[in-house]
Amino acid sequence: MGFKPTQIANYWCQGESGYLMTLSAGRVMRWLIQHPMFMSKIFMINNVQDALYFNVHKAYLKEVEAETPAIW
């Protein structure tokens, strides 16, 4: 069975994590849309495994940094 122990340990959750990230990204996007002041100032640009990446204007950085973990 040529699997590494770390591959076996993570196997059961690999498929489900994609669903959770899609859900989380959707919730964060809804939050961004509900705040018109964010338009053209904050963009969700990518997600990789368990992280969302943003392009944020520095005036809004602290607010986004504080709010997004609470949304997930």
The first five atom37 places (N, CA, C, CB, O) and aatype in JSON, in Angstrom:
{
  "aatype": [12, 7, 13, 11, 14, 16, 5, 9, 0, 2, 18, 17, 4, 5, 7, 6, 15, 7, 18, 10, 12, 16, 10, 15, 0, 7, 1, 19, 12, 1, 17, 10, 9, 5, 8, 14, 12, 13, 12, 15, 11, 9, 13, 12, 9, 2, 2, 19, 5, 3, 0, 10, 18, 13, 2, 19, 8, 11, 0, 18, 10, 11, 6, 19, 6, 0, 6, 16, 14, 0, 9, 17],
  "atom_mask": [
    [1, 1, 1, 1, 1],
    [1, 1, 1, 0, 1],
    [1, 1, 1, 1, 1],
    [1, 1, 1, 1, 1],
    [1, 1, 1, 1, 1],
    [1, 1, 1, 1, 1],
    [1, 1, 1, 1, 1],
    [1, 1, 1, 1, 1],
    [1, 1, 1, 1, 1],
    [1, 1, 1, 1, 1],
    [1, 1, 1, 1, 1],
    [1, 1, 1, 1, 1],
    [1, 1, 1, 1, 1],
    [1, 1, 1, 1, 1],
    [1, 1, 1, 0, 1],
    [1, 1, 1, 1, 1],
    [1, 1, 1, 1, 1],
    [1, 1, 1, 0, 1],
    [1, 1, 1, 1, 1],
    [1, 1, 1, 1, 1],
    [1, 1, 1, 1, 1],
    [1, 1, 1, 1, 1],
    [1, 1, 1, 1, 1],
    [1, 1, 1, 1, 1],
    [1, 1, 1, 1, 1],
    [1, 1, 1, 0, 1],
    [1, 1, 1, 1, 1],
    [1, 1, 1, 1, 1],
    [1, 1, 1, 1, 1],
    [1, 1, 1, 1, 1],
    [1, 1, 1, 1, 1],
    [1, 1, 1, 1, 1],
    [1, 1, 1, 1, 1],
    [1, 1, 1, 1, 1],
    [1, 1, 1, 1, 1],
    [1, 1, 1, 1, 1],
    [1, 1, 1, 1, 1],
    [1, 1, 1, 1, 1],
    [1, 1, 1, 1, 1],
    [1, 1, 1, 1, 1],
    [1, 1, 1, 1, 1],
    [1, 1, 1, 1, 1],
    [1, 1, 1, 1, 1],
    [1, 1, 1, 1, 1],
    [1, 1, 1, 1, 1],
    [1, 1, 1, 1, 1],
    [1, 1, 1, 1, 1],
    [1, 1, 1, 1, 1],
    [1, 1, 1, 1, 1],
    [1, 1, 1, 1, 1],
    [1, 1, 1, 1, 1],
    [1, 1, 1, 1, 1],
    [1, 1, 1, 1, 1],
    [1, 1, 1, 1, 1],
    [1, 1, 1, 1, 1],
    [1, 1, 1, 1, 1],
    [1, 1, 1, 1, 1],
    [1, 1, 1, 1, 1],
    [1, 1, 1, 1, 1],
    [1, 1, 1, 1, 1],
    [1, 1, 1, 1, 1],
    [1, 1, 1, 1, 1],
    [1, 1, 1, 1, 1],
    [1, 1, 1, 1, 1],
    [1, 1, 1, 1, 1],
    [1, 1, 1, 1, 1],
    [1, 1, 1, 1, 1],
    [1, 1, 1, 1, 1],
    [1, 1, 1, 1, 1],
    [1, 1, 1, 1, 1],
    [1, 1, 1, 1, 1],
    [1, 1, 1, 1, 1]
  ],
  "atom_positions": [
    [[0.84, -1.18, 0.0], [0.0, 0.0, 0.0], [0.88, 1.24, 0.0], [-0.95, 0.0, 1.21], [0.44, 2.01, 0.85]],
    [[1.76, 1.65, -0.51], [2.71, 2.72, -0.52], [2.26, 4.09, 0.0], [0.0, 0.0, 0.0], [2.72, 5.11, -0.51]],
    [[1.38, 4.14, 0.99], [0.95, 5.43, 1.54], [1.82, 5.81, 2.72], [-0.53, 5.38, 1.96], [2.21, 4.96, 3.52]],
    [[2.12, 7.09, 2.83], [2.85, 7.61, 3.99], [1.87, 7.73, 5.16], [3.52, 8.98, 3.67], [0.67, 7.9, 4.94]],
    [[2.36, 7.65, 6.39], [1.46, 7.81, 7.55], [0.68, 9.13, 7.54], [2.27, 7.71, 8.84], [-0.47, 9.16, 7.96]],
    [[1.29, 10.21, 7.08], [0.56, 11.49, 7.04], [-0.55, 11.47, 6.0], [1.53, 12.64, 6.74], [-1.59, 12.1, 6.19]],
    [[-0.35, 10.75, 4.91], [-1.41, 10.64, 3.9], [-2.58, 9.85, 4.45], [-0.87, 9.98, 2.62], [-3.74, 10.21, 4.23]],
    [[-2.29, 8.78, 5.16], [-3.36, 7.96, 5.73], [-4.1, 8.73, 6.8], [-2.78, 6.65, 6.31], [-5.33, 8.65, 6.88]],
    [[-3.4, 9.48, 7.63], [-4.03, 10.24, 8.7], [-4.96, 11.32, 8.15], [-2.97, 10.87, 9.59], [-5.98, 11.61, 8.78]],
    [[-4.64, 11.91, 7.02], [-5.45, 13.0, 6.46], [-6.48, 12.53, 5.43], [-4.54, 14.01, 5.82], [-7.31, 13.33, 5.01]],
    [[-6.44, 11.3, 5.04], [-7.27, 10.82, 3.93], [-8.76, 11.04, 4.17], [-7.02, 9.36, 3.7], [-9.48, 11.48, 3.27]],
    [[-9.24, 10.74, 5.36], [-10.68, 10.79, 5.64], [-11.26, 12.19, 5.51], [-10.95, 10.24, 7.02], [-12.45, 12.34, 5.23]],
    [[-10.45, 13.22, 5.72], [-11.0, 14.58, 5.71], [-10.67, 15.36, 4.44], [-10.49, 15.33, 6.9], [-11.13, 16.49, 4.29]],
    [[-9.9, 14.82, 3.54], [-9.48, 15.58, 2.36], [-10.65, 16.01, 1.49], [-8.51, 14.76, 1.55], [-10.71, 17.16, 1.07]],
    [[-11.57, 15.12, 1.21], [-12.7, 15.45, 0.35], [-13.67, 16.41, 0.99], [0.0, 0.0, 0.0], [-14.17, 17.32, 0.33]],
    [[-13.93, 16.24, 2.26], [-14.89, 17.09, 2.96], [-14.36, 18.51, 3.16], [-15.24, 16.48, 4.3], [-15.15, 19.45, 3.23]],
    [[-13.06, 18.68, 3.26], [-12.52, 20.02, 3.5], [-12.82, 20.95, 2.33], [-11.02, 19.95, 3.74], [-12.96, 22.16, 2.53]],
    [[-12.92, 20.42, 1.14], [-13.29, 21.24, -0.01], [-14.68, 21.83, 0.13], [0.0, 0.0, 0.0], [-14.91, 22.98, -0.22]],
    [[-15.6, 21.04, 0.65], [-16.96, 21.54, 0.88], [-16.97, 22.63, 1.95], [-17.89, 20.39, 1.29], [-17.67, 23.64, 1.82]],
    [[-16.21, 22.42, 3.0], [-16.16, 23.4, 4.09], [-15.55, 24.72, 3.63], [-15.37, 22.84, 5.28], [-16.01, 25.79, 4.02]],
    [[-14.51, 24.65, 2.8], [-13.9, 25.88, 2.3], [-14.83, 26.6, 1.34], [-12.58, 25.56, 1.59], [-14.88, 27.83, 1.35]],
    [[-15.58, 25.88, 0.54], [-16.55, 26.51, -0.35], [-17.62, 27.23, 0.45], [-17.19, 25.46, -1.28], [-18.0, 28.36, 0.13]],
    [[-18.1, 26.59, 1.5], [-19.09, 27.2, 2.38], [-18.53, 28.44, 3.06], [-19.57, 26.19, 3.42], [-19.19, 29.48, 3.11]],
    [[-17.33, 28.33, 3.58], [-16.7, 29.47, 4.26], [-16.46, 30.63, 3.31], [-15.37, 29.03, 4.89], [-16.72, 31.78, 3.67]],
    [[-15.98, 30.35, 2.12], [-15.75, 31.41, 1.14], [-17.05, 32.1, 0.77], [-15.07, 30.84, -0.13], [-17.08, 33.31, 0.6]],
    [[-18.12, 31.34, 0.65], [-19.43, 31.92, 0.35], [-19.92, 32.83, 1.46], [0.0, 0.0, 0.0], [-20.46, 33.9, 1.2]],
    [[-19.72, 32.41, 2.7], [-20.14, 33.24, 3.84], [-19.34, 34.54, 3.9], [-19.97, 32.46, 5.16], [-19.9, 35.61, 4.16]],
    [[-18.04, 34.45, 3.67], [-17.21, 35.65, 3.67], [-17.61, 36.57, 2.52], [-15.72, 35.28, 3.58], [-17.67, 37.79, 2.69]],
    [[-17.88, 36.01, 1.36], [-18.29, 36.82, 0.21], [-19.61, 37.53, 0.48], [-18.4, 35.94, -1.05], [-19.78, 38.69, 0.11]],
    [[-20.55, 36.85, 1.11], [-21.82, 37.49, 1.46], [-21.58, 38.66, 2.41], [-22.78, 36.47, 2.1], [-22.21, 39.72, 2.28]],
    [[-20.69, 38.48, 3.37], [-20.36, 39.55, 4.31], [-19.79, 40.75, 3.55], [-19.36, 39.05, 5.37], [-20.14, 41.89, 3.84]],
    [[-18.91, 40.49, 2.6], [-18.32, 41.57, 1.82], [-19.38, 42.31, 1.0], [-17.22, 41.03, 0.9], [-19.35, 43.54, 0.92]],
    [[-20.29, 41.58, 0.41], [-21.34, 42.19, -0.42], [-22.29, 43.03, 0.43], [-22.13, 41.1, -1.16], [-22.8, 44.05, -0.05]],
    [[-22.53, 42.63, 1.67], [-23.44, 43.37, 2.56], [-22.87, 44.71, 3.01], [-23.77, 42.53, 3.77], [-23.59, 45.52, 3.59]],
    [[-21.61, 44.94, 2.76], [-20.97, 46.2, 3.14], [-20.54, 46.96, 1.88], [-19.74, 45.93, 4.08], [-19.44, 46.73, 1.37]],
    [[-21.4, 47.84, 1.39], [-21.09, 48.56, 0.14], [-19.79, 49.35, 0.19], [-22.22, 49.49, -0.19], [-19.18, 49.61, -0.85]],
    [[-19.34, 49.74, 1.39], [-18.09, 50.51, 1.47], [-16.89, 49.68, 1.05], [-17.89, 51.02, 2.9], [-15.83, 50.23, 0.76]],
    [[-17.04, 48.35, 1.01], [-15.93, 47.48, 0.63], [-15.77, 47.34, -0.88], [-16.14, 46.12, 1.23], [-14.73, 46.87, -1.35]],
    [[-16.79, 47.74, -1.64], [-16.72, 47.57, -3.09], [-15.48, 48.25, -3.66], [-17.99, 48.13, -3.75], [-15.2, 49.41, -3.36]],
    [[-14.77, 47.55, -4.47], [-13.53, 47.96, -5.12], [-12.4, 48.25, -4.14], [-13.78, 49.19, -5.96], [-11.39, 48.85, -4.52]],
    [[-12.56, 47.83, -2.89], [-11.5, 48.0, -1.89], [-10.99, 46.65, -1.37], [-12.02, 48.84, -0.72], [-9.85, 46.55, -0.92]],
    [[-11.85, 45.63, -1.44], [-11.49, 44.31, -0.93], [-11.9, 43.26, -1.95], [-12.16, 44.03, 0.45], [-13.04, 43.25, -2.41]],
    [[-10.97, 42.39, -2.3], [-11.24, 41.32, -3.25], [-10.75, 39.99, -2.68], [-10.56, 41.61, -4.61], [-9.62, 39.9, -2.21]],
    [[-11.59, 38.98, -2.73], [-11.15, 37.64, -2.38], [-10.5, 37.09, -3.66], [-12.36, 36.72, -1.87], [-11.17, 36.95, -4.68]],
    [[-9.23, 36.79, -3.6], [-8.52, 36.44, -4.83], [-8.22, 34.96, -4.98], [-7.25, 37.2, -4.89], [-8.02, 34.48, -6.1]],
    [[-8.19, 34.22, -3.87], [-7.82, 32.8, -3.99], [-8.12, 32.07, -2.7], [-6.32, 32.65, -4.36], [-8.22, 32.68, -1.63]],
    [[-8.27, 30.77, -2.79], [-8.26, 29.94, -1.6], [-7.4, 28.72, -1.88], [-9.71, 29.53, -1.18], [-7.45, 28.13, -2.96]],
    [[-6.62, 28.35, -0.9], [-5.73, 27.2, -1.0], [-5.94, 26.36, 0.25], [-4.23, 27.63, -1.17], [-5.66, 26.81, 1.36]],
    [[-6.42, 25.16, 0.06], [-6.69, 24.21, 1.12], [-7.54, 24.82, 2.22], [-5.39, 23.68, 1.7], [-8.77, 24.78, 2.13]],
    [[-6.95, 25.39, 3.24], [-7.73, 25.91, 4.35], [-7.51, 27.4, 4.57], [-7.41, 25.16, 5.62], [-7.64, 27.88, 5.7]],
    [[-7.17, 28.13, 3.53], [-6.89, 29.56, 3.66], [-7.56, 30.35, 2.55], [-5.37, 29.81, 3.66], [-7.6, 29.92, 1.39]],
    [[-8.09, 31.52, 2.9], [-8.61, 32.46, 1.92], [-7.61, 33.6, 1.78], [-10.02, 33.0, 2.33], [-7.06, 34.07, 2.78]],
    [[-7.38, 34.04, 0.57], [-6.45, 35.12, 0.32], [-7.2, 36.32, -0.25], [-5.33, 34.67, -0.65], [-8.04, 36.19, -1.13]],
    [[-6.87, 37.49, 0.27], [-7.55, 38.72, -0.09], [-6.56, 39.76, -0.59], [-8.34, 39.27, 1.09], [-5.38, 39.74, -0.25]],
    [[-7.07, 40.67, -1.4], [-6.38, 41.9, -1.73], [-7.2, 42.99, -1.03], [-6.25, 42.15, -3.31], [-8.34, 43.26, -1.42]],
    [[-6.62, 43.6, 0.01], [-7.36, 44.52, 0.87], [-6.67, 45.89, 0.9], [-7.48, 43.95, 2.31], [-5.46, 45.98, 1.07]],
    [[-7.46, 46.93, 0.71], [-6.93, 48.28, 0.88], [-6.53, 48.45, 2.33], [-7.99, 49.37, 0.45], [-7.23, 47.99, 3.23]],
    [[-5.42, 49.11, 2.57], [-4.87, 49.19, 3.92], [-5.81, 49.89, 4.9], [-3.55, 49.9, 3.89], [-5.7, 49.68, 6.11]],
    [[-6.72, 50.71, 4.43], [-7.68, 51.38, 5.32], [-8.67, 50.39, 5.94], [-8.44, 52.45, 4.55], [-9.24, 50.67, 6.99]],
    [[-8.86, 49.25, 5.3], [-9.84, 48.27, 5.77], [-9.19, 47.0, 6.33], [-10.77, 47.91, 4.65], [-9.89, 46.07, 6.71]],
    [[-7.89, 46.96, 6.36], [-7.18, 45.75, 6.75], [-7.53, 45.27, 8.14], [-5.69, 45.98, 6.66], [-7.82, 44.08, 8.32]],
    [[-7.53, 46.14, 9.13], [-7.82, 45.74, 10.52], [-9.22, 45.17, 10.65], [-7.65, 46.94, 11.46], [-9.42, 44.18, 11.35]],
    [[-10.19, 45.79, 10.0], [-11.57, 45.32, 10.09], [-11.72, 43.93, 9.47], [-12.51, 46.31, 9.41], [-12.35, 43.05, 10.06]],
    [[-11.16, 43.74, 8.29], [-11.25, 42.44, 7.62], [-10.5, 41.38, 8.42], [-10.69, 42.53, 6.18], [-10.97, 40.25, 8.56]],
    [[-9.36, 41.76, 8.94], [-8.55, 40.84, 9.73], [-9.29, 40.38, 10.99], [-7.22, 41.49, 10.11], [-9.15, 39.23, 11.41]],
    [[-10.07, 41.26, 11.58], [-10.81, 40.93, 12.8], [-12.09, 40.15, 12.51], [-11.14, 42.19, 13.56], [-12.45, 39.26, 13.28]],
    [[-12.77, 40.49, 11.43], [-14.09, 39.91, 11.16], [-14.08, 38.55, 10.48], [-14.86, 40.85, 10.33], [-14.89, 37.69, 10.82]],
    [[-13.18, 38.34, 9.53], [-13.25, 37.1, 8.75], [-13.1, 35.82, 9.59], [-12.18, 37.12, 7.7], [-13.82, 34.86, 9.3]],
    [[-12.24, 35.75, 10.58], [-12.21, 34.5, 11.37], [-13.53, 34.23, 12.1], [-11.07, 34.56, 12.38], [-13.9, 33.07, 12.3]],
    [[-14.23, 35.28, 12.51], [-15.5, 35.11, 13.2], [-16.59, 34.59, 12.27], [-15.94, 36.43, 13.83], [-17.52, 33.92, 12.72]],
    [[-16.5, 34.89, 10.99], [-17.5, 34.47, 10.01], [-17.4, 32.98, 9.73], [-17.33, 35.24, 8.7], [-18.41, 32.3, 9.57]],
    [[-16.18, 32.46, 9.69], [-15.98, 31.05, 9.35], [-16.71, 30.2, 10.33], [-14.49, 30.67, 9.34], [-16.67, 28.97, 10.23]]
  ]
}
